[in-house]
Amino acid sequence: MPGVPDVSPRAAWQALAEDPDAMLVDVRTDAEWNFVGLPDLGGIGKQVALIPWQVYPSMQVNGGFVEQLHRAGASPLSKLYFICRSGARSLAAGQAAQQAGFPHAFNVADGFEGPVDAEGHRGVMAGWKADGLPWRQR
């Protein structure tokens, strides 16, 4: 298995805009979706698939993750772009997706908010929000 390649948020946005079958899968928790915000794909006529990799508050790995990918419309031919807060959970989710028969898995590097800056703030140095890509509060 070749591994899950990292792609920049801008490259993911472009791929999502150009490929009608490509999907963005946000693997953060429902708490993060509710309080931090979501990528907004409305401008390209798509919706984000919200499938947590870990279930809040226990943070246990979501045992239904692969089944939920199928229910969201993913197929082995789909290019799946996984995003989390900073790129770690999305990498694990992409690896699990590949092992489950979804070979075209990509990790959105730096995730939705990216790493913390010198003051401990996220969303300013790198990631979906820092790149100025569309997002919204839920």
Secondary structure as GFF3:
##gff-version 3
##sequence-region A 1 138
A	DSSP	beta_strand	6	7	.	.	.	ID=ss1
A	DSSP	alpha_helix	9	18	.	.	.	ID=ss2
A	DSSP	beta_strand	23	26	.	.	.	ID=ss3
A	DSSP	alpha_helix	30	35	.	.	.	ID=ss4
A	DSSP	beta_strand	38	39	.	.	.	ID=ss5
A	DSSP	three_ten_helix	42	44	.	.	.	ID=ss6
A	DSSP	beta_strand	49	50	.	.	.	ID=ss7
A	DSSP	beta_strand	54	55	.	.	.	ID=ss8
A	DSSP	beta_strand	60	61	.	.	.	ID=ss9
A	DSSP	alpha_helix	65	71	.	.	.	ID=ss10
A	DSSP	beta_strand	80	83	.	.	.	ID=ss11
A	DSSP	alpha_helix	88	99	.	.	.	ID=ss12
A	DSSP	beta_strand	105	108	.	.	.	ID=ss13
A	DSSP	beta_strand	135	136	.	.	.	ID=ss14
###
